[in-house]
Amino acid sequence: MNFELSGHAQEELTNRSIPLQVVELILDSPGQILEEDGLKVYQGQFTGTNGNIYLLRVFINDQVSPVKVVTVYRTSKIKKYWRD
């Protein structure tokens, strides 16, 4: 997917030590696509460098071209956000 990072998303990647490659993987092959607060949320699971499994949530604005990644974060609370 062709995308652009917002300034906030760039800061979050740095502050949370999330590799850009993981974001690219989730955007190219999401486990789920949800909608929250008018944004699409691409999310998928990945294994961190510590061996733990996390859920990466990538919030995008798809009303612009290229799509803009608004924010991104990882969480260990997979059951809280994963929809069946």
ZITAJO-V570185 format. One record per helix or strand of 2 or more residues. SS is the DSSP state (H for helix, E for strand). FROM is the first residue (numbers start at 0). LEN is the number of residues. If there is no record, write none. Layout:
# ZITAJO-V570185
ss: {SS;SS}
from: {FROM;FROM}
len: {LEN;LEN}
This chain:
# ZITAJO-V570185
ss: {E;H;H;E;E;E;E;H}
from: {2;6;19;31;38;52;66;77}
len: {3;9;9;5;9;9;9;4}
